[in-house]
Amino acid sequence: MNAASAFVQQYGPWALVTGASDGIGRAFAEELARRGVHVILVARRRAQLEQLAARLTQAHGVQCRVVPANLSNTEGVQQVLKCSKDHDVGLVVCAAGFGTSGLFLQNDLPTELDMLQVNCGALAALSWGMGHRLVQRGRGGLLLLSSVVAFQGVPRSAHYAASKAYVQTLAEGLREEWSGLGVQVLAVAPGPVRSGFAARSRMTMAQAEDPQVVARASLDALGRTGTVRPGFLAKLLGYSLALTPRWARIKIMGKVMAGMARRP
Ligand SMILES: NC(=O)c1ccc[n+]([C@@H]2O[C@H](COP(=O)([O-])OP(=O)(O)OC[C@H]3O[C@@H](n4cnc5c(N)ncnc54)[C@H](OP(=O)(O)O)[C@@H]3O)[C@@H](O)[C@H]2O)c1
């Protein structure tokens, strides 16, 4: 058996990817299709999902199901759970999300609460709903998109970093709870990545990783570790700060974010 068919055997035949219309989620969908896995594509922008589905089917011969859904409300989450019910899903990638930057008190509260729902609420509901199915079939994986900002407070992106700390901690706990049940859980903690993220979160990134690097390294790490820092930038940021005390990391990240969150 070659590596691709072993992957399908373990994590196929279907995968569900949220945030598939752009950036990291789209790269996951592309990499999964390349490995021969059929993909359920979730995001709000139907046209982008349909274009991607057509491209993946043509290039890799896989089936795709498009599920346009807004994960900032519970109906959107229920729709995803309902539409995926009849597919044998072995892998779930929760990549839908966005960030905010700037001083917390100067930001718009509805946007902050919307972010909390997409990054954490919807992710928890999908982890629970899909987690039941994965555990029942006794085989599969769950990937949750954390970040390098998850490991300490980050001034000028305080609420976004807090949402990613939630994701990181949830993944670490679920990994232990599901160990022995055949379901692998992986926290994916990238550094800056070239995607739609920077524009939506109003950050500027001097350097950024390709989303394809994140997807490939994360899928390769599944089942081998609990947290992956995919790509050079994530490793550089992660390991260079690893021995720094938490209070100092908060100061350093605050300085980094002061540059990234500067308004034009
Ligand atoms: N880029 C980075 O530097 C970076 C670094 C570390 C971690 N991350 C994390 O990686 C994940 C993916 O980010 P990205 O870089 O790929 O950003 P992106 O290019 O902006 O993509 C975000 C995706 O999430 C979807 N999404 C956003 N709001 C949604 C909603 N309300 N309902 C359904 N889907 C929604 C978007 O689709 P629609 O707009 O079509 O709905 C899009 O497909 C996020 O969780 C982010 O926090 C990113």
The ligand as a MOL file (V3000), in Angstrom:
LIG
                    3D

  0  0  0     0  0            999 V3000
M  V30 BEGIN CTAB
M  V30 COUNTS 48 52 0 0 0
M  V30 BEGIN ATOM
M  V30 1 N -3.1360 33.4070 8.2810 0
M  V30 2 C -2.4630 33.3960 9.4160 0
M  V30 3 O -1.4770 34.1100 9.5880 0
M  V30 4 C -2.8830 32.4390 10.5200 0
M  V30 5 C -1.9460 32.1290 11.5030 0
M  V30 6 C -2.3100 31.2700 12.5260 0
M  V30 7 C -3.5870 30.7350 12.5530 0
M  V30 8 N -4.4840 31.0660 11.5770 0 CHG=1
M  V30 9 C -5.8370 30.4960 11.6660 0
M  V30 10 O -6.0680 29.7090 10.5110 0
M  V30 11 C -7.4630 29.6910 10.2150 0
M  V30 12 C -7.6540 29.9940 8.7480 0
M  V30 13 O -7.2210 31.3050 8.4810 0
M  V30 14 P -6.7020 31.7410 7.0540 0
M  V30 15 O -5.3440 32.2760 7.2320 0
M  V30 16 O -6.9110 30.6760 6.0750 0 CHG=-1
M  V30 17 O -7.6970 32.9730 6.7750 0
M  V30 18 P -8.5810 33.3090 5.4810 0
M  V30 19 O -7.7790 33.1690 4.2480 0
M  V30 20 O -9.2050 34.6260 5.7720 0
M  V30 21 O -9.7040 32.1680 5.4860 0
M  V30 22 C -10.6520 32.1120 6.5040 0
M  V30 23 C -11.7070 31.1130 6.1070 0
M  V30 24 O -12.6940 31.0640 7.1500 0
M  V30 25 C -13.9780 31.2240 6.5630 0
M  V30 26 N -14.8770 31.9180 7.4650 0
M  V30 27 C -14.6680 33.1060 8.1030 0
M  V30 28 N -15.7730 33.4830 8.7560 0
M  V30 29 C -16.7050 32.5110 8.5580 0
M  V30 30 C -18.0450 32.3290 8.9650 0
M  V30 31 N -18.6910 33.2490 9.7070 0
M  V30 32 N -18.7020 31.2120 8.5640 0
M  V30 33 C -18.0840 30.2940 7.7840 0
M  V30 34 N -16.8150 30.4120 7.3670 0
M  V30 35 C -16.1360 31.5170 7.7410 0
M  V30 36 C -13.7310 32.0530 5.2950 0
M  V30 37 O -14.7270 31.7910 4.3330 0
M  V30 38 P -15.9160 32.7890 3.9090 0
M  V30 39 O -15.3920 34.1820 4.0230 0
M  V30 40 O -16.2340 32.3590 2.5120 0
M  V30 41 O -17.0100 32.4790 4.8610 0
M  V30 42 C -12.4100 31.4680 4.8200 0
M  V30 43 O -12.6350 30.3120 4.0590 0
M  V30 44 C -8.1220 30.6940 11.1600 0
M  V30 45 O -8.7020 29.9770 12.2280 0
M  V30 46 C -6.9530 31.5220 11.6630 0
M  V30 47 O -7.2010 31.9980 12.9570 0
M  V30 48 C -4.1580 31.8990 10.5640 0
M  V30 END ATOM
M  V30 BEGIN BOND
M  V30 1 1 1 2
M  V30 2 2 2 3
M  V30 3 1 2 4
M  V30 4 1 4 5
M  V30 5 2 4 48
M  V30 6 2 5 6
M  V30 7 1 6 7
M  V30 8 2 7 8
M  V30 9 1 8 9
M  V30 10 1 8 48
M  V30 11 1 9 10
M  V30 12 1 9 46
M  V30 13 1 10 11
M  V30 14 1 11 12
M  V30 15 1 11 44
M  V30 16 1 12 13
M  V30 17 1 13 14
M  V30 18 2 14 15
M  V30 19 1 14 16
M  V30 20 1 14 17
M  V30 21 1 17 18
M  V30 22 2 18 19
M  V30 23 1 18 20
M  V30 24 1 18 21
M  V30 25 1 21 22
M  V30 26 1 22 23
M  V30 27 1 23 24
M  V30 28 1 23 42
M  V30 29 1 24 25
M  V30 30 1 25 26
M  V30 31 1 25 36
M  V30 32 1 26 27
M  V30 33 1 26 35
M  V30 34 2 27 28
M  V30 35 1 28 29
M  V30 36 1 29 30
M  V30 37 2 29 35
M  V30 38 1 30 31
M  V30 39 2 30 32
M  V30 40 1 32 33
M  V30 41 2 33 34
M  V30 42 1 34 35
M  V30 43 1 36 37
M  V30 44 1 36 42
M  V30 45 1 37 38
M  V30 46 2 38 39
M  V30 47 1 38 40
M  V30 48 1 38 41
M  V30 49 1 42 43
M  V30 50 1 44 45
M  V30 51 1 44 46
M  V30 52 1 46 47
M  V30 END BOND
M  V30 END CTAB
M  END
